[in-house]
């Protein structure tokens, strides 16, 4: 999961599964706001986002009318997706590739779309756009690992597992592995911020 469950959803989960709601957090991602590389725009504020999502100009482009990115932004703005105004280009990759055709628009995608550090396609997509830092209460926040780890970036989202099995089996074994040091190394390689940080110790002789 990449969004928080509502109290009603948590109640339904606990009734259906007969388990307490105990999310297994393992990584952090973010929803980012992008513009073409040559855009003069350097940052965006929470107020601009809130106002823009109510504007008939529909200046924000999402990857779908029921996408996780839209739902996450709506949740942050304390709105329902149906009450927001936006444009749609299906697929985050398509948003990046076509954003240059709409100089006054702002793309909204998941950071993981192009955050894989060793992936050639990710690098090419990153070079086509720039990520706008988000201003919140007078401070600018980038999507670097430190701001994601501390959840300073306003649109940081924690990824977590939910299981409907209470005993130690394949599902819980996989969750446990994902939260180990090796699992967290894989998380980082895939361009996500590890949720569980392990101290690196070196023995000098």
C-alpha positions in Angstrom: 0.0 0.0 0.0 1.1 3.6 -0.7 -1.6 5.5 1.1 -3.1 5.6 4.6 -6.3 3.7 5.1 -9.3 5.6 6.4 -10.8 4.6 9.8 -13.6 2.9 8.0 -11.2 0.9 5.8 -9.2 -0.1 8.9 -12.3 -1.3 10.6 -13.4 -3.3 7.6 -9.9 -4.8 7.3 -9.9 -5.9 11.0 -13.4 -7.4 10.7 -12.7 -9.3 7.5 -9.2 -10.5 8.3 -9.6 -10.8 12.1 -6.2 -9.2 12.6 -5.2 -5.9 14.1 -4.1 -3.3 11.6 -0.3 -3.5 11.8 1.3 -2.1 8.6 4.8 -3.4 7.8 6.6 -0.2 6.6 9.6 -0.9 4.4 10.2 2.1 2.0 9.4 5.7 1.3 8.4 7.2 -2.0 7.0 10.6 -3.0 4.6 12.3 -5.3 6.5 15.0 -7.2 5.6 18.0 -9.3 7.5 18.3 -12.5 7.9 20.9 -15.3 9.9 20.9 -18.5 13.6 21.3 -18.1 13.6 24.8 -19.7 10.7 26.1 -17.5 11.4 29.3 -15.6 9.4 27.9 -12.6 11.7 27.0 -9.8 9.4 25.8 -6.9 5.8 25.4 -6.0 4.0 26.1 -2.7 1.3 24.1 -0.9 -1.0 27.1 -1.4 -0.4 27.0 -5.2 -1.2 23.3 -5.3 -4.4 23.7 -3.3 -5.6 26.6 -5.4 -4.5 25.0 -8.7 -6.5 21.9 -7.9 -9.6 24.0 -7.7 -8.9 26.0 -10.9 -10.8 25.6 -14.1 -7.4 25.8 -15.9 -6.7 22.3 -14.8 -3.0 23.0 -14.8 -2.0 19.8 -13.0 -1.6 16.6 -15.1 -2.2 13.2 -13.4 -1.7 9.8 -14.9 -5.4 8.8 -14.3 -8.7 9.9 -12.8 -8.4 7.3 -10.1 -4.6 7.0 -9.7 -2.7 6.5 -6.5 -1.0 9.8 -7.1 -4.3 11.7 -7.3 -5.7 9.9 -4.3 -2.6 10.7 -2.3 -2.6 14.4 -3.2 -6.4 14.6 -2.5 -5.8 13.0 0.9 -3.0 15.6 1.7 -5.3 18.4 0.7 -8.2 16.9 2.8 -10.3 16.7 -0.4 -12.1 14.0 -2.3 -10.6 13.3 -5.8 -14.0 14.0 -7.4 -13.9 17.6 -6.0 -10.6 18.4 -7.6 -9.9 19.8 -11.1 -7.0 18.4 -13.2 -5.9 17.1 -16.6 -5.1 13.5 -17.4 -2.4 11.9 -19.6 -2.4 8.1 -19.1 0.9 6.8 -17.7 3.6 8.7 -15.8 6.1 8.0 -18.6 3.8 9.6 -21.1 3.4 12.7 -18.8 7.1 13.2 -18.8 7.5 12.7 -22.6 4.5 15.0 -23.5 4.9 17.7 -20.8 6.9 19.9 -23.2 3.8 20.3 -25.3 2.0 22.0 -22.4 4.4 24.7 -21.1 1.9 26.1 -18.6 1.1 22.7 -17.1 2.6 20.8 -14.1 3.0 17.0 -14.2 2.3 15.0 -11.1 4.0 11.6 -10.9 5.5 9.2 -8.4 9.2 9.8 -7.8 9.9 6.1 -8.4 9.0 6.6 -12.0 12.5 7.8 -12.7 14.5 7.4 -9.4 16.3 4.1 -10.1 19.9 5.1 -9.9 21.4 2.6 -12.3 18.6 2.5 -14.9 19.3 4.1 -18.3 15.6 4.8 -19.1 15.2 6.4 -15.7 18.2 8.7 -16.4 16.8 9.7 -19.8 13.4 10.5 -18.2 15.0 12.5 -15.4 16.9 14.6 -17.9 13.7 15.7 -19.6 12.1 17.5 -16.7 13.0 19.1 -13.4 11.3 18.4 -10.0 9.9 21.4 -8.2 10.8 21.8 -4.5 7.7 22.2 -2.5 7.4 25.2 -0.1 5.6 24.5 3.1 5.3 27.1 6.0 8.1 29.2 4.5 10.6 26.4 3.9 11.5 24.6 0.6 11.8 20.9 0.6 13.5 18.8 -2.1 13.0 15.1 -2.6 16.4 14.0 -1.4 16.8 10.9 0.8 17.2 13.0 4.0 13.9 14.8 3.5 12.1 11.5 2.6 13.6 9.7 5.6 12.5 12.4 8.0 9.2 12.9 6.0 9.9 16.6 5.7 8.9 16.7 2.1 5.1 17.3 2.3 4.2 14.6 -0.2 6.4 11.8 1.1 4.5 8.5 1.3 5.5 5.4 3.2 5.0 2.1 1.4 3.9 -0.8 3.6 2.7 -4.4 3.4 -0.6 -5.7 4.7 -1.3 -9.4 5.0 -4.4 -11.5 5.8 -2.4 -14.2 7.4 -1.5 -14.1 11.0 1.0 -17.0 11.2 4.6 -17.0 10.0 4.3 -18.1 6.4 5.5 -17.1 2.9 3.8 -13.6 3.1 5.3 -12.8 6.5 8.6 -14.3 5.6 8.8 -12.0 2.5 7.8 -9.0 4.7 10.5 -9.8 7.2 13.1 -10.2 4.4 12.1 -6.9 2.9 12.9 -5.2 6.2 16.3 -6.8 6.7 19.5 -5.0 5.7 19.7 -7.0 2.4 16.0 -6.2 1.6 16.6 -2.5 2.3 19.6 -2.5 0.0 17.2 -3.8 -2.8 14.7 -1.0 -1.9 17.5 1.6 -2.3 18.7 0.1 -5.6 15.1 0.4 -6.9 15.2 4.2 -6.2 13.2 4.2 -3.0 14.3 5.5 0.4 14.8 2.5 2.8 12.5 2.8 5.8 14.7 0.8 8.1 18.2 2.2 8.3 21.1 0.0 9.3 24.3 1.3 10.8 27.3 0.4 8.7 30.2 -0.8 10.8 33.7 -1.2 9.6 36.4 -3.0 11.6 39.8 -1.5 11.3 42.9 -3.6 12.0 
